[in-house]
Amino acid sequence: METKRNRVLILTVGLALGLLFALEAMAQEVPRITKEQLREMLDRPDVMIIDDRSGADWNASEFKIKGAVREDPAKADEWAKKYPKDRTPVFYCA
């Protein structure tokens, strides 16, 4: 019984560490831009600004980018399909 419990614990820790490293690798692959770079992109027709804050955070904020669309981050698999693939998405969560 103890051996089985140890195996489950080792497997769980291993999976958690693997997930942590995978998330870190994905985060490093996402390019970031400065607010100055974003300002230069605001009027470009090939760029779409997506505010992906939660509803409560979005409603409570006084800072919103004009022209940005707000999308629920929990439903990304639903709304991601509706945007053209030839446009550059810029996500923000100020």
N, C-alpha and C positions, 0 to 999 in steps of 0.2 A: 504494500500500500504506500509506504513512504517513498519507494523508488518511483512509482508512478506519479506521485505528487511532485517529486523533484523534476522529473522529465517534463511535466506540464509547466512547472515554474520556469525551467530553462527555455522551453519552447516559447512561452509567453514573453519572457524578457528578450529573447532573440528576435521575435517578431516585432516587438516594440522598438528595439534598436534599429532594425532594418527599416521600419517605417520612418523613424526619425531621420536616418541618413538619406532616405529617398526624398523626403520632404525638403531637407536642406539642399540636396542637389537640384531639385526643381526650382527652389527659390533663387538659387544662384543663376539659373538659366533665364530668368525673366529680366529683361532689360528695364532699367529705371531711368527716368528723365527728371530734370529739374523743373521747377515752376517756370523758369525763364524759357526753357525749351518748349514747354507746353503752350505758353503764350504765343510763341511763333507758329504753333500748329493749329490754333483755335479756328482760324478761318479757312483752313484747307478742306476741300470737299472730300478728300480721300481719307479723312480722319474722323472717327466717331468717339466721343467722350462718353464713357459709361461710369456712372456713379454707382458703386456696388456696396454702399453702406446698408445696414439693416434699416427697416422702416422707422424704428424708434430713433436711431442715430441720425437718420436723414431729416426726420421731422424736427428734431431738437436743434439742428445745426443752422446757424445763420450764414454759413459759407457754402455756396453752391455755384458751380460753374455754369454760366449762361450757355444754353444750347445742349447741355449734357442730358442724357436720358438716365433715369434711375431704374435699376434692375435689382431684384432680390437675389443676393448671392446664393441663397439656399436653392434657388430654382434655375441655376445657370444652365443645366442640361436642357431646360425647356426653351429659354429665350435665346440661347446662343445660336440656334439654327435660323433665327429670323433675320440675322444681320448678314449683309453681303460679304463674301470672302475676299473681295478685292479692296476692302477698306481696312485701314489700320485702326484697331481698337486701342484706346487708352483708358485704362481702368484707374479709378481713384476712390479713395475712402478717407477723405479729409477729416 
